[in-house]
């Protein structure tokens, strides 16, 4: 009897403890990693788009709706990148993590955006596209982590005030370490300033601007659309004329067009990680840049323009 009672008490305590755990759901691995960096043990962070897959081809399953249950904070990329979330949020119904809820974070708010297409597109429209309002790959400039983590920390303060102090301290520590790392990465890529690159998908404008690289063109004729033979021929002549030595490619994208261009021009195909988890080495937000900067610098040293 005593054993049963103790067991019951333990089970009950465990239920209470898990109900009190701050749970954060992020649509992408990058946002999940940033959320973990500022919360540490203070929160359980779940991600919706599985690592190593193409985020722009993601289609939510019923288990993704279940993931929203009990979430106090929801973090999304916005700009149409995770447009499928709006439907899930409508089904989920909890006002706290819906638009204008205290736990809703659109991490793009306050980011200096590139390739802005205007604000006429309804962000909740069903034909929203992954590159709907502006180029959405803004997490690839480490300097943008300040705005992104700021929004996450603010939402946590709103829904879990007791965690606020700890999160503020962790965030300051994370941003200080990131700033030091960024100086290092700029140093590694410094000798390659202005290096010309062609990319398969239009993933890299923020990264290229931060590290002073020259993104000459994009192979896809439109996001998710393979190039036509005519476009491939044009790209081959651009690569030759401008002496582009590197074709940057996403590990999860079909690589026949990139490989064909490489064979035609002698440029090298380089697989860089566009997100945390795209390659095993990019295990968190800092490791993502460690990997991309090192791989790119090595390739540029081996194939100078
Ligand atoms: Zn994209």
Boltz pocket constraint, residues with backbone or C-beta under 6 A from the ligand:
constraints:
  - pocket:
      binder: B
      contacts: [[A, 56], [A, 130], [A, 131], [A, 137], [A, 201], [A, 202], [A, 203], [A, 223]]
      max_distance: 6.0
